Amino acid sequence: MREINVLEITKAVKKLCVDANYYLSDDVKNKIKEAYNDESWDMAKGILDKILTNVEIAKNEDMPICQDTGMACIFIELGQEIHIVGGSLEDAINEGVRQGYTEGYLRKSVVKDPLDRVNTKDNTPAIIYYDIVPGDKLKIVVAPKGFGSENMSQLKMLKPSDGLQGVKDFVLKVVKEAGPNPCPPIVVGIGIGGSFDKAANLAKKALIRPLAERNSNKFYAELEEELLAEVNALGIGPQGFGGKSTALAVNIETYPTHIAGLPVAVNINCHVTRHAEVEL
């Protein structure tokens, strides 16, 4: 049994909150560069150039890429042979968020209650997802989620008879209705299957998969490419001004479901699809 002290976890989460907001990961940056090289319309190309310039300024000046530094969504893969010592794992994670957002001068966007709207002033609590896995490692992924894109996301309980075409139609409907609001070029995370809540979780998790990595199932890998082409054919383009680059990637995750159901969730992210990770 391997022991990890909560102080180590807090330190790691603090750093990840800052890194994810200051430094865009290479997988996303490379896709934006590909979109820039592929664009033929001057306005769209110019917008992508400004996006890349903004990313470099943030990196060089150690400042947030975007003013909306998001709600901290944190994915934990906890090895079953690990013993957390020194306190509560959840408290340690939230303390890391608190320190990262305060000391990193990141905008505090979380309100304590969804209706009374009083700000917690430290961006806690985080949204934390736990997976228990074999082994003695602890993997932490911090994915700050801005709500300009989050608010454009949708979930629908399709009927099994709606089939593949129903899934495609729903995805395209969500992207069309989102239009320029989520700051395209977007990343589209899709969760298919499970239950109402599982589909949403899958869609969120799809957004942290490296953008150059396709689904391991050939059918879904081809569906990802097909939907990406159809989304880009909508012509919404960078920041909604038209062009080929409405989306950088479409990532699909699936799970077994009930014979009477076909849940589909579409979680949209902006071009600043932030994620940083560490393994302890």
C-alpha positions, -999 to +999 in steps of 0.1 A: +000+000+000+015+033-011+008+065+009+003+100-006+000+129+017-028+154+010-003+183+010+013+168-021-022+167-038-029+203-029+004+214-043-002+196-075-038+209-080-026+244-073+000+242-101-024+226-125-050+253-121-024+279-130-008+259-158-041+251-175-051+287-175-018+302-186-004+277-211-025+261-238-017+224-243+001+215-275-027+193-288-051+222-289-025+247-301-015+224-330-051+221-341-055+258-342-023+261-363-037+234-387-069+254-390-049+286-397-030+268-425-061+254-440-082+286-440-085+304-473-106+334-462-086+363-450-109+373-421-110+338-407-072+334-411-067+368-394-089+357-364-070+325-360-037+344-361-049+367-333-059+336-313-024+322-317-009+355-308-030+357-277-019+322-267+018+332-270+013+364-250-003+345-222+025+320-222+053+346-223+037+370-198+024+343-174-012+354-175-046+338-183-053+330-219-089+341-213-106+363-187-131+335-180-108+312-161-136+288-156-150+265-130-124+239-121-135+205-134-111+179-120-108+143-130-092+119-105-080+084-113-072+069-079-052+037-078-069+012-054-035+005-038-031+041-026-038+053+009-044+091+012-030+103+045-030+136+064-066+146+057-095+145+033-088+140-004-117+163-014-106+190+010-071+188-004-083+192-040-104+222-031-075+238-012-054+234-043-080+252-063-083+279-037-046+285-037-042+283-074-070+307-082-060+332-055-022+332-059-024+328-097-047+359-100-074+338-118-109+351-119-132+337-092-164+327-110-181+303-086-212+313-066-222+294-034-258+289-043-272+288-079-301+312-069-287+336-043-256+341-065-231+350-037-195+345-049-173+321-029-144+344-037-119+316-042-134+296-071-143+266-049-158+241-047-145+223-078-165+198-098-146+165-090-150+132-108-135+101-093-125+068-110-110+040-089-085+021-110-059-007-105-024+002-093-007+027-070-008+059-090-029+090-087-037+109-119-051+144-117-065+163-147-076+199-142-099+212-170-112+247-162-145+252-180-158+286-190-195+290-192-198+309-225-193+274-240-208+254-212-241+273-216-243+261-252-243+224-243-273+202-244-285+167-235-313+147-251-329+114-243-333+100-278-354+069-285-335+039-298-355+042-330-339+076-336-307+056-343-275+070-357-292+096-378-309+110-347-276+113-330-261+132-360-291+155-363-289+164-326-252+171-326-256+194-356-286+211-341-267+219-309-238+234-329-260+254-351-279+269-321-247+277-304-234+297-334-207+322-324-215+321-287-190+295-275-160+313-292-153+290-321-134+272-334-149+248-308-142+213-295-173+191-294-174+165-267-202+139-272-213+113-247-236+085-260-252+058-238-253+051-201-280+071-183-290+108-182-261+117-159-236+093-174-240+107-209-232+142-196-201+128-178-189+111-209-193+143-230-173+162-204-146+136-203-144+135-241-131+171-240-099+162-222-089+135-247-060+148-269-074+163-300-053+143-324-064+110-308-094+093-323-118+069-305-103+034-303-134+019-319-131+023-357-169+030-361-168+059-337-135+072-350-150+074-384-181+091-370-159+117-352-143+126-386-177+126-404-193+149-378-162+172-378-166+176-415-203+183-412-198+208-384-172+227-403-194+227-434-219+249-414-196+278-421-199+294-387-161+298-386-137+314-361-156+337-337-187+333-359-174+354-388-175+325-413-148+301-426-139+265-426-129+263-390-160+260-369-146+231-349-111+218-341-122+183-332-152+161-324-145+136-296-170+108-288-172+086-257-197+058-252-211+035-225-236+006-225-272+017-221-307+004-214-327-013-241-353+015-241-328+044-241-304+064-263-290+093-242-269+118-260-250+147-245-231+174-264-207+194-243-191+223-262-158+239-254-143+270-268-110+272-288-093+275-253-099+239-244-078+239-213-065+208-196-033+200-176-025+168-158+000+151-135+006+116-122+017+112-086 
